Amino acid sequence: MRHIAMVALTVLAPGAAGAQALPRAPHALVTTVTVPGYFSEPSIAVDPNTPQHLVAAYQDNAHAAWSRDGGRTWTIAQGVEPPDYRVSGDVSITFDNRGDAILCFIAFDRLGTTDYWASGATRNGIFVRRSLDGGETWEQEYRIVDAWPTRPGIPWEDKPYVVADNNPTSRFAGALYIGWTEFTLDSSVILFSRSSDHGTTWSPPIRISTRAGLPRDDNGSVEGFTGAVGADGALYVVWADGNNVVFTSSSDGGKTFAPSRPVIPTAAAYFKVSDVDRANGFPEIAIDPTSGRLYVAWSDYRNGDVDVFVAGSADHGRTWSAAVRVNGDSLHNGKDQFFQWLAVDPTDGAANILFYDRRGDPANRKSLIALARSSDGGHSWVNYAWTDSSFDARNEFIGDYTGIAALGGRVFGIWTEVDSTAAAAPNPKPRAHHAVIKIGVADFR
């Protein structure tokens, strides 16, 4: 097995270069993926039964790693990529209530060319792999959707996200849910599938988005499904639809959903961040299972530069608070914060958001990794620096999202960073040569 070397970061002193006096996240350490290749769009999960046990996933192509020492060291799993497809990605990973690791991803073929962008695609779909030994080995994939387009890339299945019901008081404890976007020739919709047997079989997909969006990655599409499950088994989901966060819920284990509706206005789902190949503010939803409070985080440019925001609901999503700005730097300063991800610790109820932060760079080009934490229901946020150095993403591709998980007072983050000293990856994508995965741990106990 291949291993990930651990790199422990030094404590960041207030006023250190590039940090704008952000306090260091407590007991922070960061590990770096050291295997050759280009990686981005990661996901991370903590075992609800064994908090020292973690799994992580990332692309290009589906890859996974596992840790049994609280994230200090990692081992890369073998045999994750689907054998009968040439390309896979858009990974999302979780644990179910038995401690099995569940990985979902897209996979597709190409039209006989090695140029990723010029190839087009034919067969594509949404797939799941399970690991019954904590991420060390992975079963053959389970196929949720296996599309055979009538023309290149139509339909196209995109950006799946997996949710587990790990609440012991839930009527549907152990259930798994996956939602994603399907693009057709003239529209985009959110599709959904569920499993009640730990991922062995999956229901036929159903459409849960009331409105159909545009058929492309743009402000008019419907994209970015995420979900969260309450203590009673209620499932809450959100996605982006133009200038709105759209919300719906299910009280019967994902069999049926309430009509989806816009609940939070945003500036736009897609926007420009300098030197980033593309950027979006897709929302994430999380829940405090004790209080039932829902949180939604997203980013947009309503203030002239990109900021991270959160809104909350104390009535199961019927009403939502006004947006609260999460990053604490000066308003209208021309510095971007973006690619946020949200997790609520079910043990202490604290909400945690990871994001790229450029407040320390006068040129608004270099990013460090910030962690924001709220212990008062999302009304106020303390910002920390998770890394003590920043990176420049010019001429690189860092993906579309980051990842975070929290349990027992510890927070685990995963993100893409550019390391110019790393060997260039033999990857057919342009602008993707030095991107590596880093995994951070912060301890608030």
N, C-alpha and C positions, 0 to 999 in steps of 0.2 A: 504494500500500500504506500501511496505517496503522502507526505506530511506537509503541513503548513508551518513554517517557522514563525515563532512568536517574536514580536518586536515590542518591548515595553517602552512607552513614551515617558520622557522626563516630565516632572511637574512644571506647569506653565506659570511663571510669575506674573502678577498683575502688571500690565503695561508692556508685556513682551511684544516684539515686533509682529504686526499682522493680526493681533488678537483684540485690539481696542479694549484692553483691560478686562476682558471676560474672565470670570473665575474658571478654574479648571474643574471639569466634572470630577466628583470625588472618586478616588482610587481608580482612576481611569487607566486602562491599558488598551493597546491596539495590536492586533495580529494582522499579518499580511500574507495573502496567497502568493506562494513563490514558484508555482509550477508555470512552465512556459505557456503562453497563449494570451488572448485578449478576452476580458470578462467584463460584464456589466449587468444591470437590471437584476440585482440580487434580492433574496428573501431570507428571513431567519425566523426560527421558532424555538421555544423552550418547552421541554417536556413538562406537562402539568403535574405529573406524578413524581418526577425526579428533576428538581431545578438545576442540578449540575449538568444535565444532559441537554445538548443543543444540536440542531441540524441547521444547515444553511444550503442555499441553492443559488445558482447564477448561470448566466450564459456567456459566451456564444456556444450554442448547443447546450443542452441541459446537463448540468454538473451538480454534484452535491458533496457536502463534507459534514463531518460529525465531530462533536467534542463531548467528553465525559468529565471534564475538569472545570466546568463553568466558563468555558470559552478561552482558556489560557493557551491550549494547544488544540490543533485540529488535524484530522486525517481525511484525505480525499477518498470518497467512495468510487468504486469501479462499476462499469456496466450500467450507467444511468441513461445514456443516449439511446433513443429508439433504433433498433437495428435495421428497419426497413424504410427509414426516411433519411434524407441527406442533411436536413437542417432542423434544429429545434431551438426553442427559446421561450421568452415571456414566462419565466418560471414563477411559481408560488408554492410555498411549502408550509406545512403545519403538522402538529401532532393530533391524533385523536385521543379519546379518553382511555384507550388501552395502552397508550404510549407508542403506537405504531406511527411511523413517519409517512406522511402523504404528500406527494409531489405532483403538481399538475403543470402542464406546459402545452404550447403549440408545437406542431411538427408539420413539415411540408417538404415537397420535392421541388426541384428546380428544372428549368427547361434546357438542360444540357449545356449550360455555360458556367464557368467558375466565377463570373462577375455577379456578386450578390445582388447589386442594385439593378443590373440590366437583365437579369435572368427571367423575371416573372416567376410565377409559381403555378403548379397544377394541383395535384392532390394535397389536401391539408386538413387539419383537424385539431381537436382537443383531447388530450390523453392524460392518464393518471398512472403513476407508479407508486407501489407501497413498499416500505421496508419494515419487516417484522422484527428486525434486530437493531433498531435504533439508528438506522442510516448507513450501516456497514455494507449491506447487500440489498439489491432491489429486484422485485419481481418483474416479470414481463408486464408491459404496459396494458392498461385497460382503456378501451376506446369509448369515449363519450360521443364524439362526432368525428366521422371520417368522411370528409366531403370530396366528391369528384366533380370539380367545376366543369361547366359547359364551355367556359372560355378561361384564359389564364387569370387566376386569382379571384374568380367569381363563382360561388361565394368564398369569402375569406373569414376564417375564425381567428379572433385576436384577443390578446390580453385577458386570459383567464385568471381568476382569483379563487382560492379554496378557503372555506370556512368550516371549522369543526365545532360541534356542540359538545363541550366538555363539562357542562354544568350538571352535577349529580342530581339536582332537583328538577331537571327538565324532563318533560314527557318524552322528549326525542333525544335523550342523552346518547351520544355516540354517532349521531347523524353527521353526514358530510354534505356540504353544499358548494357548488361551483357556478359562477356566473361569468359571462364573457360577452364581447361584441361580435356580431356577425355583420360583415359588410356584403351587400349585394350590389347589383348593377346600379340601383337607384336609391338605396337607403342603407341605414345602419340601425340595428336593434340590439337590445340586451336579451340574451338567452340564458337559461338557467336549468341545472340538473341537480338531482339529489341522490344520495345513497343512504340506505338504512342498514347496510351490512358491512360497514367499515371499508367501503370502496370496492367491493367485489363486483357489484352490479350498480348501474346508474339508470335513472329514469330517462325517458325520452325528453329532449329539450323542450321547454316551453318559453314563449316570449313573455317578458315581464315589463318591458318598457311600453307605456301607453303611446308615446309619440315616437315616430321613426325619424332618424336624423339623416344627414347627408352621407353619401357613400365614400367618405375619405377621412383621413386624419385632419380634422379642421374644427373650427369653432362650431360648426353646424352639426357635427356628428354626436352620437351618444356613445360614450366610452368611459372606461375607468371604474368598472364594478368593484366594490368592496362590500363586506358584510360583517355583522357582529351579532352574537346570540346572547339574549338575556337569561337570567337564572331560571325563568319559567319556560324557556325554549322558544320564545318569540324571536324571529329572525328579522333583522333590520338591515337594509341595504341602501347604498347611494351610488350615483354615478354622475358624470358631467354631461350636460346637455346645453351647449352654447354658453350663455351667460348665467347659468343656473346650476346649482346642485339639486339633483332630483332624488326623491326618497320614496321608498315603499317598504312594506313589511308583510310578514306572513305569520299567522298564529297556529298553523296546522302542519308544521314541519316542512314547509316549502311546497306543499301541494297546490295552494292557491295564494295569490297576493292581492293586496288592496291596489286600486288604481294608482299608478305612480304619479307624482306631482312635484313641481318645483317648490323648494322650501327655502333656499338660501340664494340670493343674487350674488353673482361674482362679476368681475370685469371681463373675463374671457377664460376659456379652457386652455387655449394655446396662446403663447406670447413669445416675444423675442428676449433672450438673455444673451448678452454679448459673448462670443466665442464658445457658445454651446450649440451643438448641431441642431437641436430642437428642444423646446421646453413646453411643459404643460403644468397646469395646476390641479390635476385630477384629485378629487376628494377621497379621504379615507374616513371610515366610521369606526368607532370603538365604544365600548360600554363598560361602566362600572357595575359589575353584577350584583354588588351589595345594595347600592342606592338606586340602581336602574337608570342613572343619568347617562344620556347619549352624548357623544362628542363627534363633531365632524371637523376635520382640518383640510385646508386647501391653500393655494397661493394664487395671487393675482396682482395686477399693477394699478389698482385704483388710486394709489398715491403717487403715481408717476414712475416708480420703480417697483420691482417685484417684492412683495412681503408675504409672510405666512400668517394665516388667520385661523381662528377656531370659533365655532358656535356650539351651543349646548341645548339640550332638551331634557326637561324633567317630567314630561308627560307622554313618553313613548313615541315621540316624533310628531305629535300633533302641532306643537308650537316650538319655535326656536328663538334663542337669544340673538341679540345683535352681534355682529362680528367683532371679535377681540383680536387685536394685532399681537402676535406672539413674539416676534423679534423686537428687542427693546432698543434698537438704535434710533437715531433721530429721524423724524419724518422727512420725506422729500429730500433725502441726502444722496440720491442717485446710486445707492448700493442695493444689490439684489440678494434676496434670500429665496431659495427655490428647492424643488424636489423634496418636499417634506414627506415624512411618514409618521404615523400616529400609533401609539399603543397605550392602553390603560392597564396598570398593574392590578390584577384582581384581588391581591392581598391587602394593599393599602389604599387603593382607589386613586393613586396619583396618575395624572395624565402626562405622557412623555412624547415629545416630537423631535425627530432628527431632521436636519436640513443643511444644505450647503449655504454658507454665509460669507458674503464679500464685504462686510462692513469695515474690515481692516485694510482694504486695498484702495488707495486713492483712485486708481485707474479702473476699479470695478471689473477686474479680470480674474484675480486669484481667489480661490475659495478655500476656507477651512470647514471642518465639520462642527456644527453646533448642536447642542442638546438643550431643549427648553422643557421645563418641568413645572407642573401646577399641582398644588395640594389643596386648592380651594374651589374645586369644581370648574376650573378653567377661567376664573375671573382675573387672575394674575399669573404671570409666568416669570420664572427665573431662568436666565440664559447662561449656559456654560459652554466653554470650549472643550470639545472632545479630542481635538488634535492640536498640536503645538506648532504646526507648520501648514502653509497653504500650498495649493497647486494651481497650475495654469492649464486649462482644458483646450487651448487653441490647437487646432489640427488633430483633435481626438474626438471620439464618440464615447460619452459616459452614460448612454442609455436614457431611459425615461423615468426611472424611479429608484428609490432606496428601500431600506427595510428596517424594522425595529420590533423588538419584543420586550416584555417586562414581566417579572415575577419575583415575589419575595423581597422587594426593595432593590433588586438589581435590574439594570436596563442593558439590553444587548442591541447594538446597532450594526448595520452592514451597509456598505456604500462602495461606489466606484471612485477610484482616485487615479490621477495620472502620475506615473513615476518615470521621469525621463531617463533614469539610469537603467530601467528594465530593458531586457532584450526585446526588440520589436517583434510583435506577434506575426506569424505567417498567416494572415487573415486576408481574405479577398475584399473586405470592406475598405473603402478609402477612409482616411482620417481615423484609424483605429489601430494603434500600434503599441502604445505604452500604458493602456488602461489595466489596472489591477483591482482586485477586491480586497477591501480591508474590513475587519470585524472589530468592533469596540465593545468594551464592558465598562459600566459605571456602577458603583455600589453606594446606595443611599441608606444602607441599614445602620 
